[in-house]
Amino acid sequence: MKTILKINNLHQYFERGTINENHVLRGIDFELNEGDFVTVIGGNGAGKSTLLNSIAGTLPIKEGEIFLNGQNITQQKVEQRAKDISRVFQDPKMGTAVRLSVEENLALALKRGEKRGLTSGVKAKDHNFFREQLATLGLGLETRLQAEIGLLSGGQRQAITLLMATLVKPQLILLDEHTAALDPKTSAVVMKLTEKLIAENHLTAFMVTHNMEDAMRYGNRLIMLHQGQIAVDVSGEEKASLTVSDLLELFQKNSGNELVDDKILLG
């Protein structure tokens, strides 16, 4: 099976060498295979966001290595990784240009990884394509091509952001607690869309979430972080049959601690 993401002995520190030093990631090692949809969960300070930002390139890496599809990207900047790694943020406002129309945002996404010129942002041949793609979301957004995207609801924008992240198939898609800012009903809709787009486009996905229920329901693999290390890593049939009590028992067995983070337990 083809390995898409490989992380070797990754360490991350904040304020290293000072009295406030925080060793956030402590020798992370794991591989993500092509087509995997991994959900990542953990308590406050476990290292979820730090790990995702290290993969995205937002945080420089001084100790450890990251490989994407066999290429060492450890020292690549965010913009260099952007052609191969797409990202959906927690805040619906971060993934779009708020003053541009829906189709102008889609046009920008369609050019990910290409050199930008001064030609018209939306080509005539793209209108129907964008309309067809929006129709697949099932939210009626195909009639809102000319609407300023900043005027749409958070759920609508997050659905469009998901589409934007997959218009040009990335080698890896990062989902950064992308439903955390939504109400439960909208969150459920966006998660169903997430699952649909990942499956239909045969994507490799890395989803950080605070919601234990979502982490267990979606994807084929679950990783739980604790104090910067992987405490639980289950996949396949083991994950499919996993219950909350099973997960808590595994966590306690592997980490020697009880999970007491209400944010995770209550979703």
HUMO-V50439 format. One record per residue. N is the residue number from 1. RES is the residue in one small letter. OMEGA is omega in whole degrees, 0 to 359 (999 if undefined). Layout:
n=[N	N]
res=[RES	RES]
omega=[OMEGA	OMEGA]
This chain:
n=[1	2	3	4	5	6	7	8	9	10	11	12	13	14	15	16	17	18	19	20	21	22	23	24	25	26	27	28	29	30	31	32	33	34	35	36	37	38	39	40	41	42	43	44	45	46	47	48	49	50	51	52	53	54	55	56	57	58	59	60	61	62	63	64	65	66	67	68	69	70	71	72	73	74	75	76	77	78	79	80	81	82	83	84	85	86	87	88	89	90	91	92	93	94	95	96	97	98	99	100	101	102	103	104	105	106	107	108	109	110	111	112	113	114	115	116	117	118	119	120	121	122	123	124	125	126	127	128	129	130	131	132	133	134	135	136	137	138	139	140	141	142	143	144	145	146	147	148	149	150	151	152	153	154	155	156	157	158	159	160	161	162	163	164	165	166	167	168	169	170	171	172	173	174	175	176	177	178	179	180	181	182	183	184	185	186	187	188	189	190	191	192	193	194	195	196	197	198	199	200	201	202	203	204	205	206	207	208	209	210	211	212	213	214	215	216	217	218	219	220	221	222	223	224	225	226	227	228	229	230	231	232	233	234	235	236	237	238	239	240	241	242	243	244	245	246	247	248	249	250	251	252	253	254	255	256	257	258	259	260	261	262	263	264	265	266	267]
res=[m	k	t	i	l	k	i	n	n	l	h	q	y	f	e	r	g	t	i	n	e	n	h	v	l	r	g	i	d	f	e	l	n	e	g	d	f	v	t	v	i	g	g	n	g	a	g	k	s	t	l	l	n	s	i	a	g	t	l	p	i	k	e	g	e	i	f	l	n	g	q	n	i	t	q	q	k	v	e	q	r	a	k	d	i	s	r	v	f	q	d	p	k	m	g	t	a	v	r	l	s	v	e	e	n	l	a	l	a	l	k	r	g	e	k	r	g	l	t	s	g	v	k	a	k	d	h	n	f	f	r	e	q	l	a	t	l	g	l	g	l	e	t	r	l	q	a	e	i	g	l	l	s	g	g	q	r	q	a	i	t	l	l	m	a	t	l	v	k	p	q	l	i	l	l	d	e	h	t	a	a	l	d	p	k	t	s	a	v	v	m	k	l	t	e	k	l	i	a	e	n	h	l	t	a	f	m	v	t	h	n	m	e	d	a	m	r	y	g	n	r	l	i	m	l	h	q	g	q	i	a	v	d	v	s	g	e	e	k	a	s	l	t	v	s	d	l	l	e	l	f	q	k	n	s	g	n	e	l	v	d	d	k	i	l	l	g]
omega=[185	177	179	182	177	180	182	169	183	174	173	180	168	180	182	179	178	179	180	183	179	180	191	177	189	175	179	174	169	178	177	183	180	180	177	173	183	174	185	184	178	181	177	180	181	178	183	183	179	178	180	181	175	179	182	182	179	178	177	181	180	181	183	182	174	178	175	181	176	181	178	181	186	184	178	177	182	184	177	181	189	181	182	182	175	186	173	186	177	181	180	182	187	185	184	173	195	184	179	179	178	183	176	175	178	179	177	180	181	182	180	180	179	173	182	177	181	179	181	184	182	179	183	183	183	185	182	178	180	180	180	181	179	180	181	180	178	182	180	184	179	178	186	183	185	183	174	190	179	181	179	178	179	180	178	181	180	176	179	178	176	178	179	182	184	180	171	188	178	173	181	174	179	180	190	183	193	175	187	183	184	175	186	182	179	178	180	179	181	178	177	177	178	180	181	183	179	181	184	182	179	184	170	190	179	186	172	180	173	188	183	181	178	181	181	184	188	176	181	181	180	176	175	179	175	179	174	178	178	181	180	177	182	182	174	183	179	178	183	182	184	173	179	180	176	183	179	179	177	180	181	180	186	184	184	181	172	178	184	181	183	183	178	185	182	180	999]
